[in-house]
Amino acid sequence: MIQEAFFMFKRRLKGIKSIKTYLGNEKEICCQIIKNCFNGEFFQASAGNFACFYIRDFGMCINSLLTLGYKKEVESTLAFALKTYAEHGKITTTITKITTTSTKITTTITRTITKNGKCAQDKSIDGKYANDKSVSGKCADYFNIAPDSLAFLLYSLRIAKDKKITNNKALVLEYKQFLEKEIKRYFEIIVDKNTGLVRKGYFSSIKDHAIRNSSCYDNCMLAMISREADKLRLENSFKKFDYPALIKKHFWHENDKNNMKKGRYQKEGYFKDDLDNDIPTGDANVFPYWCGIFDCASEDKEMAKSSIKAIQENKLDQPFPLKYFSNANYGRFLFLPSLFARNYEGNTIWMHLGLCYLDVIAMADRKLFNIYLNQCLNKYKELIKTHKNFLEVYNADGTVYTTPFYLCDDSMLWCSKFLELVNHK
């Protein structure tokens, strides 16, 4: 962790010049970034500050990566992650990168965009000698165990199964005992056995600087663990609880006013941030639908539309999606991270959160939200062209996020989600 922090500070000292620039249009830039995020063994969260494996980021992107044609790279990433996790005896938020070097004849790999929008791979051997870097890793939780680490690993394995990744079934069988041990461990550490919800106390999360009390997002991760464990036919300690019912009961906040719709009153509401408040936040109103806990395309469509309305009314999507909060002063945060990166997860605009939000928009009612979806994607295109990169986080006014100690990350793997949305809009 100290080594990573030192690297980030050195990058900050270089200023905006440390952000790599790519040639080409927005699609070509994204293809180059995805290529740079794969280090030969696994997909890194970025090619900048976070040049290591984050299961959360990979899990958010796996479906897009497979759609774009990165089947072998996804297969390699899953094999690497499971092997490394098992060797260290636990599933963690992060696997840091340890690189060793040897010499061999290099293979030049180029990426081009096919007519259907996928990134195609062409290989040619150039016959030159170069350093060959092999990658291993060390597991670490930043800054504590996170419910979404196990959730996104199981989700990724199930997506790979659905997409018929060749070695996925063998991987699940090989690591079945380890996965079931981790399901039990996560259940014992994280779950309040009386309520089934995430217990009180700090856990790492998508907002890992924030101190929240059993957040809606974290409980969505418990629901995902339970569902994916069943789909992978793993022993499931979470099965005793009905998570969709629990999440709706404890986190769905109905507005006082009702809305007349189709001749009857339609109750409007939103998902609140955590058990301690009634604040509508970006992550709370995206992931209940993104995770598939509530079906925004059919029976829960009106709920999804109500959540989208709450996001828009609170201007969490302005000037582009998506903010966690509309108020920079809302919430409590870990002292040291906040000292170096103030308001990092306050009312800043996060691109991965925005892309997951646009996934929900597309699923909820693509025809109804088509103009809005295109406006958001066009804004993302503009940002990519301006910075010749896909950046991590922006200030509330749309400028690049920076502090005296931290400069926003670049070359994010998340751009795969943008590329998929653009190709299929």
C-alpha positions in Angstrom: 0.0 0.0 0.0 2.8 2.4 0.8 4.5 1.6 -2.5 1.3 2.3 -4.4 0.8 5.6 -2.5 4.3 6.7 -3.3 3.8 5.9 -7.0 0.6 8.0 -7.0 2.3 10.9 -5.4 5.2 10.8 -7.9 2.6 10.8 -10.7 0.9 13.8 -9.1 4.1 15.8 -9.0 4.4 15.4 -12.8 1.0 17.0 -13.1 -1.4 16.7 -16.0 1.6 15.6 -18.3 1.6 12.3 -16.5 -1.7 11.4 -18.1 -0.9 9.3 -21.2 -2.4 10.5 -24.5 -3.6 8.2 -27.2 -4.1 8.7 -31.0 -7.3 8.1 -32.8 -11.0 8.5 -32.3 -12.9 7.5 -29.1 -13.3 3.9 -30.2 -9.6 3.5 -31.2 -8.5 5.2 -27.9 -10.6 2.7 -25.9 -9.2 -0.3 -27.7 -5.7 0.9 -27.0 -6.5 1.4 -23.3 -8.0 -2.1 -23.0 -4.8 -3.6 -24.6 -2.6 -1.6 -22.2 -4.7 -2.8 -19.2 -3.9 -6.5 -20.0 -0.4 -7.3 -18.8 -0.1 -10.7 -20.3 -1.6 -12.5 -17.2 -4.6 -10.4 -16.1 -6.6 -7.3 -16.7 -5.5 -4.4 -14.5 -8.0 -1.8 -13.2 -6.0 0.8 -15.2 -2.6 1.4 -16.8 -2.0 4.3 -14.4 -2.4 4.6 -10.6 -4.2 1.3 -10.2 -2.0 -1.0 -12.4 -3.1 -4.1 -10.4 -6.1 -6.4 -10.2 -9.3 -5.2 -8.7 -12.0 -7.8 -8.7 -14.7 -5.1 -8.5 -13.5 -3.4 -11.7 -13.0 -6.6 -13.6 -16.4 -7.9 -12.5 -18.1 -4.7 -13.7 -16.3 -5.0 -17.1 -16.3 -8.8 -17.8 -19.5 -8.8 -19.8 -18.3 -5.9 -22.0 -14.8 -7.4 -22.4 -16.3 -10.7 -23.6 -18.7 -8.9 -26.0 -15.8 -7.0 -27.4 -13.9 -10.2 -28.1 -11.4 -10.5 -25.2 -12.2 -14.1 -24.4 -8.7 -15.4 -24.0 -7.7 -12.5 -21.8 -10.7 -13.0 -19.6 -10.0 -16.7 -19.3 -6.4 -15.9 -18.3 -7.5 -13.3 -15.8 -9.9 -15.6 -14.0 -7.3 -18.4 -13.9 -4.8 -16.0 -12.5 -7.2 -14.6 -9.9 -8.4 -17.9 -8.6 -4.9 -19.4 -8.4 -3.5 -16.4 -6.6 -6.5 -16.1 -4.2 -6.2 -19.8 -3.4 -2.5 -19.6 -2.8 -3.1 -16.8 -0.3 -6.1 -18.5 1.2 -8.5 -15.7 0.8 -10.4 -13.5 -1.7 -9.5 -9.9 -1.5 -10.3 -6.5 -3.1 -6.9 -6.4 -4.8 -4.0 -8.4 -6.2 -0.9 -6.3 -6.4 1.5 -6.9 -9.3 4.9 -8.5 -8.9 6.8 -8.6 -12.2 9.9 -10.8 -13.1 11.9 -10.4 -16.3 13.4 -12.9 -18.8 14.5 -12.7 -22.4 12.8 -14.2 -25.5 11.7 -13.4 -29.1 8.9 -10.9 -29.0 5.5 -11.1 -30.6 4.0 -7.9 -31.8 0.3 -7.7 -31.2 -2.0 -5.1 -32.8 -5.6 -4.3 -32.2 -8.0 -3.1 -34.8 -11.7 -2.4 -34.8 -13.9 -4.7 -36.9 -17.0 -3.5 -38.7 -19.2 -4.8 -35.9 -17.3 -2.7 -33.4 -15.3 -5.4 -31.7 -11.6 -5.2 -31.1 -9.9 -7.8 -33.3 -6.4 -9.2 -32.7 -3.7 -9.7 -35.4 -0.3 -11.2 -34.5 3.1 -11.0 -36.2 6.5 -12.1 -35.0 9.1 -9.4 -35.4 12.1 -11.7 -34.6 13.7 -9.3 -32.1 14.9 -10.1 -28.6 13.2 -8.3 -25.8 12.5 -8.6 -22.0 9.6 -11.0 -21.3 7.8 -10.0 -18.1 6.0 -12.7 -16.1 3.5 -11.5 -13.5 2.6 -12.9 -10.1 0.7 -11.2 -7.3 0.1 -10.5 -3.7 -3.4 -10.4 -2.2 -4.5 -7.4 -0.1 -7.8 -5.9 1.1 -8.0 -2.1 0.7 -8.9 -1.0 3.3 -10.8 -4.0 4.8 -12.7 -7.0 3.6 -15.3 -6.0 1.1 -18.7 -7.8 0.4 -18.3 -7.0 -3.3 -15.0 -8.9 -3.7 -16.7 -12.3 -3.4 -19.8 -11.1 -5.1 -18.0 -10.0 -8.3 -15.7 -13.1 -8.4 -18.8 -15.4 -8.3 -20.6 -13.1 -10.8 -17.6 -13.2 -13.1 -17.4 -17.0 -13.0 -21.1 -17.3 -13.8 -20.8 -14.8 -16.7 -17.9 -16.8 -18.0 -20.0 -19.9 -17.7 -22.9 -18.4 -19.6 -20.5 -17.2 -22.3 -19.1 -20.7 -22.5 -15.5 -19.8 -21.6 -13.7 -23.2 -22.2 -11.9 -23.7 -18.9 -14.5 -22.1 -16.6 -16.3 -25.3 -15.5 -13.0 -26.9 -14.7 -11.9 -23.8 -12.7 -15.0 -23.8 -10.6 -14.6 -27.6 -9.9 -10.9 -27.2 -9.1 -11.5 -24.3 -6.7 -14.9 -25.5 -5.4 -13.7 -26.3 -1.9 -11.9 -22.9 -1.6 -14.8 -20.9 -3.0 -17.2 -22.6 -0.5 -14.8 -21.9 2.4 -14.7 -18.2 1.4 -18.5 -18.1 1.1 -18.7 -19.3 4.7 -15.9 -16.9 5.8 -17.6 -13.9 4.3 -21.0 -14.9 5.8 -19.4 -15.1 9.3 -17.5 -11.8 9.1 -20.0 -9.6 7.3 -23.5 -10.8 8.0 -25.7 -9.9 11.0 -27.2 -13.3 11.7 -30.4 -11.7 13.2 -31.3 -9.5 10.2 -29.4 -11.0 7.3 -28.0 -7.6 6.5 -24.4 -6.3 6.5 -23.5 -5.9 10.1 -22.7 -2.5 11.6 -19.1 -1.4 11.2 -16.7 -0.4 8.4 -16.2 -2.6 5.3 -14.5 -1.7 2.1 -16.8 -1.1 -0.7 -17.2 0.8 -4.0 -16.9 3.9 -1.8 -13.9 2.6 0.1 -13.1 6.0 1.8 -16.7 6.2 3.2 -17.8 5.0 6.6 -21.4 3.8 6.2 -23.8 1.7 8.2 -24.9 -1.3 6.2 -25.1 0.5 2.9 -27.7 -0.4 0.2 -24.8 -1.2 -2.2 -23.1 -3.6 0.2 -26.4 -5.5 0.8 -26.9 -5.8 -2.9 -23.5 -7.6 -2.9 -24.9 -10.1 -0.4 -27.8 -10.7 -2.7 -25.4 -11.2 -5.6 -23.3 -13.7 -3.6 -26.3 -15.7 -2.7 -27.7 -15.8 -6.3 -24.4 -16.6 -8.0 -23.4 -19.3 -5.4 -26.7 -21.1 -6.3 -26.1 -20.7 -10.0 -22.6 -22.1 -9.7 -24.0 -24.9 -7.5 -21.8 -24.0 -4.5 -22.8 -24.5 -0.9 -24.6 -21.2 0.1 -24.6 -19.9 3.6 -26.5 -16.8 2.5 -29.5 -18.9 1.1 -31.5 -18.6 4.3 -32.2 -15.0 3.7 -34.5 -13.4 1.0 -32.3 -10.5 0.0 -34.6 -8.9 -2.6 -37.3 -8.6 0.1 -34.8 -7.4 2.8 -33.4 -4.8 0.5 -36.8 -3.5 -0.5 -38.0 -3.5 3.2 -34.9 -1.7 4.6 -33.8 0.6 1.8 -36.7 1.5 -0.4 -37.9 4.9 0.7 -41.3 6.0 -0.6 -41.9 9.6 -1.3 -44.7 11.3 0.6 -46.4 12.4 -2.7 -48.0 10.0 -5.1 -48.0 10.3 -8.9 -51.1 9.7 -11.0 -50.3 7.2 -13.7 -52.7 5.4 -16.0 -55.7 6.3 -13.9 -54.2 5.2 -10.6 -51.8 6.5 -8.0 -48.3 5.2 -8.5 -46.1 5.4 -5.4 -42.7 7.0 -6.2 -39.5 6.4 -4.2 -35.8 5.6 -4.3 -33.2 3.5 -2.6 -31.5 5.2 0.3 -27.8 5.2 1.0 -27.6 3.2 4.2 -29.6 2.4 7.4 -28.7 5.7 9.0 -30.3 8.1 6.5 -32.9 8.6 3.8 -30.5 10.2 1.3 -30.9 9.1 -2.4 -27.4 8.3 -3.6 -26.0 7.3 -7.0 -24.8 3.8 -6.1 -27.9 3.0 -4.1 -30.1 3.7 -7.1 -28.0 1.9 -9.7 -26.9 -1.4 -8.2 -30.2 -2.9 -7.1 -31.0 -3.0 -10.8 -27.5 -3.4 -12.3 -27.1 -6.5 -10.1 -30.4 -7.9 -11.3 -31.9 -8.0 -7.8 -34.8 -6.0 -9.2 -35.9 -6.5 -12.8 -35.9 -3.0 -14.4 -37.0 -4.4 -17.7 -40.3 -5.8 -16.5 -42.1 -6.1 -13.2 -39.8 -3.6 -11.4 -39.7 -1.1 -14.3 -41.7 1.5 -12.4 -39.3 1.3 -9.4 -36.3 1.8 -11.8 -38.0 4.8 -13.4 -38.6 6.3 -10.0 -34.9 5.7 -9.0 -33.8 7.4 -12.3 -36.1 10.3 -11.6 -34.6 10.7 -8.1 -31.1 10.7 -9.6 -32.1 13.4 -12.1 -34.0 15.5 -9.6 -31.0 15.5 -7.3 -28.8 16.4 -10.3 -26.5 13.4 -9.7 -26.2 13.1 -13.5 -25.1 16.7 -14.0 -23.0 17.8 -15.9 -22.7 14.1 -16.8 -23.2 10.8 -14.9 -22.7 10.0 -12.1 -22.2 11.4 -8.6 -22.5 9.5 -5.4 -24.0 12.6 -3.6 -25.1 16.1 -4.6 -23.5 17.6 -1.5 -19.7 17.5 -0.9 -20.3 17.7 2.8 -22.4 14.6 3.1 -21.1 11.5 4.9 -18.2 10.4 7.0 -14.8 9.3 5.6 -11.6 7.6 6.7 -9.2 10.2 8.0 -5.9 9.4 6.1 -7.4 8.8 2.6 -9.5 11.9 2.9 -6.4 13.9 4.0 -4.6 13.1 0.7 -7.7 13.0 -1.5 -10.4 15.3 -0.2 -13.9 14.9 -1.6 -12.6 11.9 -3.7 -15.9 10.1 -3.1 -18.2 13.0 -2.2 -19.9 14.9 -5.0 -17.3 14.0 -7.6 -18.3 12.4 -10.9 -17.2 8.7 -11.3 -17.1 7.2 -14.7 -17.6 3.6 -13.7 -20.7 4.5 -11.7 -22.0 6.5 -14.7 -21.5 3.6 -17.0 -23.3 1.2 -14.7 -26.1 3.8 -14.5 -26.3 3.9 -18.3 -26.5 0.1 -18.3 -29.6 0.5 -16.1 -31.0 3.2 -18.4 -30.6 0.9 -21.4 -32.2 -2.0 -19.6 -35.1 -0.1 -18.1 -36.6 1.5 -21.2 -34.1 2.1 -24.0 -36.7 3.6 -26.3 -38.0 6.0 -23.6 -34.5 7.1 -22.6 -32.9 6.9 -26.0 -32.3 10.7 -26.4 -31.0 10.9 -22.8 -28.7 7.9 -23.2 -27.3 9.4 -26.4 -26.7 12.7 -24.8 -24.7 11.0 -22.0 -22.7 8.9 -24.4 -21.9 11.9 -26.5 -20.6 13.8 -23.5 -18.3 10.8 -22.7 -17.1 10.9 -26.3 -16.3 14.6 -25.9 -14.3 13.9 -22.7 -12.3 11.1 -24.4 -11.5 13.3 -27.3 -10.5 16.2 -25.1 -8.2 14.2 -22.8 -7.2 11.6 -25.5 -7.8 9.1 -22.7 -10.5 7.6 -20.4 -10.1 9.2 -17.0 -11.2 8.0 -13.6 -13.0 10.8 -11.8 -14.0 14.5 -12.3 -14.9 17.3 -10.0 -18.6 18.3 -9.6 -18.1 21.0 -12.3 -16.7 18.5 -14.8 -13.0 19.5 -14.5 -10.4 16.8 -13.9 -10.1 15.8 -10.2 -6.9 16.7 -8.6 -5.5 17.5 -5.1 -2.1 18.6 -3.9 -1.3 14.8 -3.4 -3.4 13.0 -6.0 -4.1 13.2 -9.7 -7.1 11.3 -11.1 -6.2 8.0 -12.7 -6.2 7.4 -16.4 -6.4 4.5 -18.9 -9.3 2.9 -17.1 -10.5 -0.6 -18.0 -14.0 0.8 -17.6 -13.8 2.2 -21.1 -14.8 -1.3 -22.3 -18.3 -0.6 -20.9 -18.4 2.7 -22.9 -17.3 0.9 -26.0 -20.0 -1.8 -25.6 -22.7 0.8 -25.0 -21.7 2.9 -28.1 -21.5 -0.2 -30.3 -25.0 -1.4 -29.3 -26.9 1.8 -28.9 
